[in-house]
Amino acid sequence: MTFIRNVQDFTCAHCGYFVKGDGYTNHCPKCLWSKHIDIEPGDRAAICGGMMEPIGIEIFPKRTVIKQRCVTCGHLWNNSASEDDDSTRLIALSKMPPPGFFMIDTSVHATVGKKNVKKKGLKNKR
């Protein structure tokens, strides 16, 4: 399928910023969120309509890609970053763990076999 250019202005449903569309605009340059409205770029055929949360970025030699995940259906989408995008938010996204990476707090205690192991001064309960 070929790209369909739609020039549309919109108000960001996440932060309320008014976005002047240029036919390639597919996310808010202020907060980097968008809406799940496309199946193919520009077709406006998706029925979900959920909010697409920015979850990371991928940096290539000639472009930067914003990774997004729909908070309604989980659909993953790539959006090219633009010159107008908030550089502070892009930098913050670059410091986020990759999608699917879970931080596990092991500072309280760990289980080894069937015994609880003491950590940080916690007493072993038997």
C-alpha positions as CSV (number, residue, x, y, z in Angstrom):
1,M,0.0,0.0,0.0
2,T,1.2,3.5,-0.8
3,F,1.4,6.4,1.7
4,I,-1.6,8.6,1.8
5,R,-0.8,12.2,2.7
6,N,-3.5,13.8,4.9
7,V,-3.1,17.5,5.9
8,Q,-4.9,17.7,9.2
9,D,-4.5,20.0,12.2
10,F,-5.4,18.5,15.6
11,T,-5.4,19.1,19.3
12,C,-3.4,16.5,21.2
13,A,-5.7,14.3,23.2
14,H,-2.9,13.7,25.7
15,C,-1.5,17.1,26.5
16,G,-4.0,19.5,24.8
17,Y,-1.3,21.1,22.5
18,F,-2.6,22.4,19.1
19,V,-0.7,20.8,16.3
20,K,-0.6,22.3,12.8
21,G,-0.5,19.4,10.4
22,D,1.7,19.3,7.3
23,G,0.5,16.0,5.8
24,Y,3.3,14.0,7.5
25,T,2.4,15.0,11.1
26,N,1.4,11.9,13.0
27,H,2.2,12.7,16.6
28,C,2.3,15.6,19.0
29,P,5.7,17.4,18.9
30,K,5.2,18.5,22.6
31,C,4.5,15.2,24.3
32,L,5.2,12.7,21.5
33,W,1.9,10.9,21.9
34,S,-0.4,10.1,19.0
35,K,-3.7,8.3,18.3
36,H,-4.1,4.8,16.9
37,I,-5.8,5.8,13.7
38,D,-3.8,4.2,10.9
39,I,-3.3,0.6,9.7
40,E,-1.0,1.8,7.0
41,P,0.7,5.2,7.2
42,G,-1.9,7.9,6.4
43,D,-4.9,5.7,5.7
44,R,-6.9,6.6,8.9
45,A,-8.4,3.1,8.7
46,A,-7.8,1.8,12.3
47,I,-11.0,1.5,14.4
48,C,-9.2,1.3,17.8
49,G,-8.6,5.0,18.3
50,G,-6.6,4.4,21.4
51,M,-3.7,6.6,22.6
52,M,-0.3,5.7,21.4
53,E,2.3,6.1,24.2
54,P,5.9,6.9,23.3
55,I,7.9,4.0,24.8
56,G,11.4,4.5,23.3
57,I,13.4,5.7,20.4
58,E,15.7,4.1,17.8
59,I,18.5,6.2,16.3
60,F,19.7,5.6,12.8
61,P,22.4,7.6,10.9
62,K,19.8,9.7,9.0
63,R,16.7,9.6,11.2
64,T,15.3,8.9,14.6
65,V,12.3,6.7,15.1
66,I,9.8,7.1,18.0
67,K,8.5,3.7,19.2
68,Q,4.9,3.8,20.4
69,R,2.5,1.3,21.9
70,C,-1.3,1.7,21.9
71,V,-2.6,1.8,25.5
72,T,-5.9,0.3,24.4
73,C,-4.9,-2.7,22.2
74,G,-1.1,-2.9,22.5
75,H,-0.4,-2.3,18.8
76,L,3.2,-1.2,18.3
77,W,4.0,1.6,15.8
78,N,7.1,3.5,14.6
79,N,6.9,7.2,13.9
80,S,9.7,9.2,12.4
81,A,10.8,12.1,14.7
82,S,10.6,15.6,13.2
83,E,12.6,18.8,13.8
84,D,9.7,20.2,15.8
85,D,9.7,17.4,18.4
86,D,10.6,18.3,21.9
87,S,14.3,17.4,22.2
88,T,14.1,17.0,26.0
89,R,11.4,14.4,25.7
90,L,13.3,12.6,23.0
91,I,16.4,12.4,25.2
92,A,14.2,11.2,28.1
93,L,12.9,8.4,25.8
94,S,16.4,7.4,25.0
95,K,17.1,6.7,28.7
96,M,14.1,4.4,29.1
97,P,14.5,0.6,29.2
98,P,13.5,-1.1,26.0
99,P,9.9,-2.4,25.6
100,G,9.3,-5.7,27.4
101,F,12.2,-5.1,29.8
102,F,11.0,-5.3,33.4
103,M,12.9,-4.0,36.4
104,I,12.6,-6.4,39.4
105,D,13.3,-5.0,42.8
106,T,15.6,-7.5,44.5
107,S,16.6,-5.2,47.4
108,V,14.0,-6.7,49.9
109,H,14.8,-10.4,49.7
110,A,15.6,-13.2,47.3
111,T,14.6,-16.8,47.3
112,V,17.2,-19.5,46.8
113,G,15.7,-22.9,46.6
114,K,13.3,-23.1,49.5
115,K,15.2,-20.7,51.8
116,N,14.8,-17.0,52.1
117,V,18.1,-15.2,52.0
118,K,18.8,-12.1,54.1
119,K,19.3,-8.8,52.4
120,K,19.8,-5.3,53.7
121,G,19.4,-6.3,57.4
122,L,16.1,-8.2,57.1
123,K,15.7,-11.1,59.4
124,N,15.1,-14.6,58.0
125,K,11.6,-15.8,59.1
126,R,11.2,-19.6,59.6
